[in-house]
Amino acid sequence: MSQCALIYNHKEDFASQAEILSRPLCGCLATTLRACGCQAIYIAGEPCPACDGAEWIETDFSGTPSVFSTLSGFDTALVFFESLPALTRATVGKLLAAGTALLADEH
């Protein structure tokens, strides 16, 4: 199953300015997501240089559907409206498994 994640990185959110061990929070979250099997990671809003391999989506945060249309080719998509430094691999794994289970129930 293909999995992806979208991280909103709004310049006015405190989390977009914060760092852990001199690394932006969105980079920490992207590393966790990649370790859990997300094949694609998208950053919406401000680019994050610490998110190696993540694709940047320019947006004005007006709720434009085109931001979410990027995720349509994947079986499971996680959307984060801010970077969550306490999010662990175990929690992301459970979120991805829950999404996979929901998809299996729909078929």
N, C-alpha and C positions, 0 to 999 in steps of 0.2 A: 504494500500500500504506500502511496506517495504522501508525504507529509511536508507541510511548510509552516512558516510562522511570519506574522506581520507585527513589527514593533513600532508603535507611534513614538516619535522622538520630537516633541514639541519644544522649541527653544525657551518658552516661558515656563515650562514645568521644571520644578526643582531637580527632579531625577535626571533630566537631560544634562544638567551641569555637574552632577555629582560623579565622584570617582571612587573606586576601591583599588588600593595599591597602585595609584597613579594610572588607572585604566578606567575609561568611561563606563558607566553602568550598562549602557546598551551593548557594549562589547562583552561584558561578563554574561549577560543574558544570552547573547548570540552564541557564545561558546557552549553554554549549557544546552541550548536548543540543538546545536549541531551534534553534540555528544549523544543526544537522545534520538538521533536519526532524522532530524528535519533536513530534507534535501535542499530546500531553498529557504532563505531568510530575506525578508524585505524590510527596509527601514523607511517609514513614511515621515516626511517632514524634514528635519535637519539631518544631513548626512552624518554618519558616525565613522570616523577613520579607524576605530578599533574593531569594527565589524568586518573582518576579512572575508571576502567572498559574498557579502550581503549586497543585494541590489537596492539602490536608493530610488524611492518613488516620491517625486515632488508633489506636494499637496498644500492646500491652504486650510485644511482641517474643516472644511464646510460640509463634510459628509458625502462628498462626491462618490457615487457608486463605482466609478472607474478604479478607485483604490482597491476595493474588494474584488473587482472583476479579475484582478491579477491572480487571485487565489483560486479561481474557478477550475483550473486544471488539476487540482490536487484532491485526493480522497479525504484528507484530514488537514484542517488549517487551524492554528492557534493564533489569536489576536490579543496582543498586549497593549493596553493604553498607556502604559508607562513601564520603565525598566524596574524589575523586581529583584533586588539583590539577594533576598532570602529564598528565592525560588530554587529548589534543589532538583537534581536529576531525577530523583525518585518521584517528586511531585509532577514534573513534566512528563515522565513516563506514564503516570496514572492518567494525566489529562489526555495524552495521545491514545492510550488504551481505551479510555472512555469514549473518545470520538470514534475509534474503530468499532467498538461494540455498538454504538448508536447506528453506524452505517450498516452493520451486519443485521441489525433488527429491522432496518427499513427494507431490506431485500427479501 
